[in-house]
Amino acid sequence: MLKRPFIRPQCGRALRTGVALAALALGAAGQAGAQPAAQQTLQPVVNQAGARVLEYDWPAFKVGTGQYEEGPTGVTVFHFAEKSQVAVDVRGGGPGTVNAAYMELGYDLPELDTVVFAGGSWYGLEATTAVATALKDDGIRDGNAFSQEPNIAMSVGSIIFDFGARRLNEIYPDKRLAQAAFRAAQSGRFPLGAHGAGRFAQSGGFFGCNAHSGQGGAYRQFGAIKIAAFTVVNAYGVVTDRDGNVVACYPEEDSAGPLKTRDLMAKLMSKRSGEPAEAAKNTTISLLVTNQKMTPAELKRLAAQVHTSMARGLQPFATIFDGDVLYAVSTAEVEEPIYSPAELGTLASEVMWDAILSSVPEQPAHPQPADKQQLSQKALAALAGDYRFSPQAALAVRQDKGALFARASGERDVYAIKREAEVKLLPVAGRDFTVPGRYPLLLRFGDDGDLIVNPGHWQQKGKRE
């Protein structure tokens, strides 16, 4: 009997398993130390930015970002000063959107207020509707549907899948986080890399690269015409530059010189598994903004042209395991057309490629094991114990003959530490240990009973039970 392959879009998988995960969380509530921080106790962090920030001169819209560092996961909100025209282009096998069907109708009436991007798979769609209610609660839109120009808030948005093997909890961007990001929105600054909705994005799972990714943005002005492009790159494919180089990847083995996308493709053709990778749950969500006035049909074709062009910078693009969505917005500040729709689409496609390239943050390096153990057996024994990251993820650590060993003791693996068999933790320095493998893995034991996996921007924190 033939085994029929089964494929499920990433968002649906998250929604189905979410019910079971919630039940597990309730069951673990009575266990000391087993329950993670409750969703309602998380503190929003807004407009956090690193060293890389896109600065643009365009008061027609503002951007706010919000994050829950405990995830980490986040949300990005684009707020337009005036009602604007919007079109959408949807590709890939697993999109998650709000109000996409209405945008497809192509009404010649500017109605858009906000575009919202969020992590959290389908749970993150709450962020889009939360921003709409914030517009009403704050008195920006009053909900009057009977005036000459309806004053009802229109918020559209999409989500990425940032659960699964990349993090050890199911914290999601919720209403509080989305409204905090909306109210903190500012003009002229957009944080690049692992911020906002791109807080725990990844790219390159198709080739096993599993590189850290994030949100990117680019801005260009051509005379009176302004073009801004924003994207959250959580792609199954690899980010590729204009010379054909892979921008970020953890390869199977050390490569001399730049890693070329064509080489990964050639290797794929000679080595097929027939099964999707574990990281086959992806989405790239994008926004293109221009100030040239366009008809609904022209704006729709602009969205399609720019979205198609993104296959140059993300290879492969729009697979069955991606849920790619692009929104095209016209603020209509320049009423007379300066560029034809095809010319504008070509210029915008280049700006979007720049945005894709700017999404990639600096990648963590592999920890280097020390030559010998630096801690005494007594000190090592004090680190042994059971560490809980979430109701589903836990790690059992034991000491034996001057070494530490670890095994995933929950319902899921903890990165390279599996449930099937324990692995030896190699010392790095002090209380830092590593497990060598394709992807960097560092475990840091704290004085307070915490165990931090991959300390830094993408860290996961476990509590000793």
BELQUI-V863117 format. One record per residue. SS is DSSP state (h for helix, s for strand, l for the rest). PHI is phi in degrees with one decimal (999 if undefined). PSI is psi as a letter, one per 40 degrees, with the letter a starting at -180 (NA if undefined). Layout:
BEGIN
ss	phi	psi
SS	PHI	PSI
SS	PHI	PSI
END
This chain:
BEGIN
ss	phi	psi
l	999	h
l	-75.0	i
l	-87.8	h
l	-79.1	h
l	-64.1	i
l	-121.5	h
l	-123.5	h
l	-132.1	h
l	-57.8	i
h	-61.9	d
h	-69.3	d
h	-64.1	d
h	-64.2	d
h	-65.1	d
h	-67.0	d
h	-65.6	d
h	-74.8	d
h	-61.2	d
h	-62.0	d
h	-65.5	d
h	-64.8	d
h	-62.6	d
h	-64.0	d
h	-63.8	d
h	-62.4	d
h	-64.8	d
h	-66.7	d
h	-86.8	e
l	-60.6	d
l	-84.2	e
l	-87.8	h
l	-61.9	h
l	75.7	e
l	-87.6	d
l	-89.5	h
l	-72.2	i
l	-56.2	h
l	-62.6	i
h	-54.0	d
h	-73.8	e
h	-95.4	e
l	-69.0	i
l	-104.4	h
l	-63.3	h
s	-114.2	h
s	-111.4	i
l	52.2	f
l	-72.7	h
l	-141.9	i
l	-93.7	a
l	-74.8	d
l	-105.4	h
s	-137.1	h
s	-80.4	h
s	-108.5	h
l	-139.7	i
l	-111.8	g
l	-159.8	g
l	-68.2	e
l	-66.9	e
s	-150.1	i
s	-122.2	i
s	-130.7	h
s	-127.0	i
s	-121.7	i
s	-138.5	i
s	-142.9	i
s	-106.5	h
l	-67.5	d
l	-66.6	d
l	-64.5	c
l	-77.7	i
s	-156.7	i
s	-164.5	a
s	-144.3	i
s	-129.0	h
s	-119.4	h
s	-107.2	h
s	-117.3	h
s	-91.3	h
s	-64.9	d
s	-124.1	i
s	-53.7	h
s	-127.7	i
s	-83.0	i
s	-138.9	i
s	-132.8	i
s	-134.6	i
s	-130.2	h
s	-115.4	h
l	-134.4	i
l	80.5	i
l	-97.1	e
l	-146.1	f
l	-76.4	i
l	-131.4	h
s	-137.0	i
s	-121.6	h
l	70.9	e
h	-64.1	d
h	-62.6	d
h	-68.2	d
h	-63.7	d
l	-66.7	e
l	-69.6	d
l	71.3	f
l	-64.3	h
l	-86.7	g
l	-148.8	h
l	-68.3	h
l	-127.6	e
s	-72.9	h
s	-109.1	d
s	-140.4	i
s	-118.6	h
s	-122.3	h
s	-111.1	i
s	-149.9	i
l	-82.3	a
l	85.9	e
h	51.5	a
h	-63.0	d
h	-61.1	d
h	-70.5	e
h	-64.8	e
h	-55.8	d
h	-62.1	d
h	-66.0	d
h	-70.1	d
h	-64.9	d
h	-68.8	d
h	-62.6	d
h	-70.6	d
h	-65.2	d
h	-59.9	d
h	-76.0	d
h	-61.6	d
l	-86.2	e
l	78.6	e
l	-78.1	d
l	-124.8	h
l	-99.0	e
l	82.9	e
l	-75.8	h
l	-92.6	e
l	-111.1	e
l	-75.6	i
l	-60.3	d
l	-118.2	h
l	-51.6	h
l	-109.4	f
l	-88.0	h
l	-65.4	h
l	-116.7	h
s	-119.5	h
s	-118.0	i
s	-176.5	i
s	-144.4	i
s	-127.1	i
l	-116.1	i
l	-90.1	h
l	-126.1	f
l	-97.1	a
h	75.9	a
h	-70.5	e
h	-74.2	d
l	-140.0	i
l	-107.2	f
l	-149.6	i
l	-117.8	f
l	-64.3	h
l	-133.0	i
l	-71.4	h
l	-112.6	a
h	-60.4	d
h	-60.6	d
h	-65.6	d
h	-63.1	d
h	-70.3	d
h	-65.5	d
h	-65.8	d
h	-60.3	d
h	-73.9	e
l	-96.4	e
l	-58.1	i
s	-137.9	i
l	-95.9	i
l	94.2	e
s	-138.0	h
s	-140.9	h
s	-69.7	h
l	-101.7	i
s	96.5	a
l	-82.6	g
l	-136.9	i
h	55.4	b
h	-63.7	d
h	-92.3	e
l	-57.7	d
l	-133.5	f
l	-78.6	i
s	-138.1	i
s	-139.7	i
l	82.6	e
h	-61.7	d
h	-58.0	d
h	-105.0	e
l	76.4	e
l	-67.0	d
l	47.3	f
s	-82.3	i
s	-67.9	i
l	-133.9	a
l	176.4	a
s	-105.3	i
s	-125.4	i
s	-152.2	i
s	-149.9	i
s	-139.8	h
s	-138.8	i
s	-125.6	h
s	-116.3	g
l	66.4	b
l	-83.5	e
s	-90.9	h
s	-108.8	i
s	-135.4	h
s	-126.0	h
s	-129.0	h
s	-134.3	i
s	-152.1	i
s	-108.6	h
s	-93.2	h
s	-124.7	f
l	-84.2	i
l	-68.7	d
l	-82.8	i
s	-96.9	i
s	-73.1	h
s	-122.7	h
l	-86.3	a
l	-72.9	e
l	-98.9	e
l	83.0	e
s	-85.6	i
s	-76.2	h
l	-75.9	d
l	-148.4	h
l	-168.6	i
l	-98.9	g
l	-72.6	i
l	-66.5	d
l	-148.3	i
l	-59.9	h
l	-115.8	h
l	-85.2	h
l	80.8	a
l	-62.6	h
l	-82.3	h
s	-96.8	h
h	-61.3	d
h	-62.4	d
h	-70.3	d
h	-64.3	d
h	-63.6	d
h	-63.9	d
h	-65.8	d
h	-61.6	d
h	-64.5	d
h	-98.1	e
l	-144.6	g
l	-111.5	h
l	-100.9	d
l	79.4	e
l	-118.7	h
l	-68.3	i
l	-68.3	i
l	-58.6	d
l	-85.1	e
l	-81.4	f
l	-144.7	g
s	-142.9	i
s	-162.3	h
s	-118.4	h
s	-116.9	h
s	-139.1	i
s	-136.8	h
s	-117.8	h
s	-126.0	h
s	-133.0	i
s	-96.1	e
s	-78.9	h
l	-67.1	h
l	-138.9	i
l	-75.1	i
h	-55.8	d
h	-66.5	d
h	-65.8	d
h	-67.1	d
h	-64.2	d
h	-70.0	d
h	-60.8	d
h	-60.0	d
h	-66.7	d
h	-64.9	d
h	-68.1	d
h	-62.5	d
h	-61.8	d
h	-64.9	d
l	-67.8	e
l	-67.2	e
l	-74.9	d
l	-91.6	e
s	-130.1	h
s	-129.3	h
l	-73.1	i
l	-129.8	i
l	57.1	f
l	-77.1	i
l	-64.2	d
l	-95.9	e
s	-107.1	i
l	-126.1	f
l	-74.6	h
s	-138.4	h
s	-128.5	h
s	-104.6	h
s	-113.9	h
s	-124.9	h
s	-114.7	h
s	-84.2	e
s	58.0	f
s	-75.9	d
s	-108.9	h
l	-79.2	d
l	-86.4	h
l	-64.6	h
l	-99.6	d
l	-113.2	i
l	-67.6	i
h	-55.9	d
h	-69.0	d
h	-64.8	d
h	-62.1	d
h	-63.1	d
h	-69.0	d
h	-62.4	d
h	-64.8	d
h	-64.1	d
h	-69.2	d
h	-63.1	d
h	-66.0	d
h	-62.2	d
h	-59.6	d
h	-63.5	d
h	-58.3	d
h	-65.0	d
h	-77.5	e
l	-77.0	e
l	-84.3	h
l	-83.1	i
l	-65.9	h
l	-86.9	h
l	-62.2	i
l	-88.7	i
l	-71.7	h
l	-64.3	i
l	-102.7	h
l	-62.0	i
l	-78.3	i
l	-69.0	d
l	-148.9	i
l	-68.2	h
l	-102.8	e
l	-103.4	i
l	-72.9	i
h	-62.2	d
h	-64.8	d
h	-66.3	d
h	-65.6	d
h	-61.6	d
h	-70.4	e
h	-88.8	e
l	-67.1	i
s	156.3	a
s	-107.0	h
s	-117.4	h
s	-108.7	h
l	-99.0	d
l	-166.1	i
l	-57.3	d
l	-102.2	e
l	-123.3	h
s	-149.8	i
s	-135.2	h
s	-102.7	h
s	-118.4	h
s	-133.0	i
s	-109.7	h
s	-153.7	h
l	52.6	f
l	77.9	f
s	-144.9	i
s	-104.9	i
s	-128.8	i
s	-137.3	i
s	-145.0	h
s	-67.7	h
l	-110.0	e
l	-94.5	a
l	-89.3	e
l	-138.5	i
l	-70.1	i
s	-110.0	g
l	56.3	b
l	-78.8	e
s	-95.2	h
l	-94.9	i
l	-82.3	d
l	-70.7	d
l	-153.2	i
l	-79.2	i
s	-125.8	i
s	-82.5	h
s	-91.2	h
s	-90.3	h
s	-68.8	i
s	-112.9	c
s	-166.0	h
l	57.1	b
l	-99.0	e
s	-93.7	h
s	-135.5	i
s	-141.7	i
l	-123.9	h
l	-62.3	i
l	176.5	a
l	-65.5	d
l	-112.9	i
l	-59.0	h
l	-144.0	h
s	-128.0	h
s	-114.9	h
s	-119.7	h
s	-88.6	h
l	-93.3	i
l	-69.6	d
l	-92.7	e
l	88.9	e
s	-87.2	i
s	-122.6	h
s	-103.9	h
s	-96.4	h
l	55.2	g
l	-54.1	i
l	123.5	a
l	-67.5	d
l	-115.3	f
l	-71.5	i
s	-123.1	h
s	-110.5	h
s	-113.8	i
s	-105.8	h
s	-69.7	h
l	-87.7	NA
END
